[in-house]
């Protein structure tokens, strides 16, 4: 989404974005190559064909029209569109981030559960954690774009507003956005409570998601 047709970002983590360095066509092709490479790895490195097939299904669903791509489409559909008085913009935004970010983060956890042969309830716990973390991550990103600095973020702040993006601070204010982010982290940590000590690193990661300054 750094491409000119979407966010048109010139910097990412303090470095020039791919289309700035290599051109838009090469950046698109690089994205295509990386996506297909993921499926090549899954089908080459996993010895059990059934597990490899299930991992491919999980990733394809999370990345495709029901997941990341669909979320990006929904995001573009509301860009520069004022929320109507009879709509529920926060619910719409949550649904966008659920697909755009939450599905892929949840998939990264679910893939580990599938490969490890985890029980179905543990697999679902991890998926739920990923969804909550995805929303917390987006809330933190929205907040950083308002209150962060270019030095911290590695890219200029204020891009969301300049592009007419729907964000939590724009729709609900900074204070409520911080409260929502905290609630997402608590929900994520609750989701993995059944994991006991095995979930400690994930609990720490959940805190980092909203405490980061970049």
Order of alpha helices (4+ residues) and beta strands (2+ residues): beta-beta-alpha-alpha-alpha-alpha-alpha-alpha-alpha-alpha-alpha-alpha-alpha-alpha
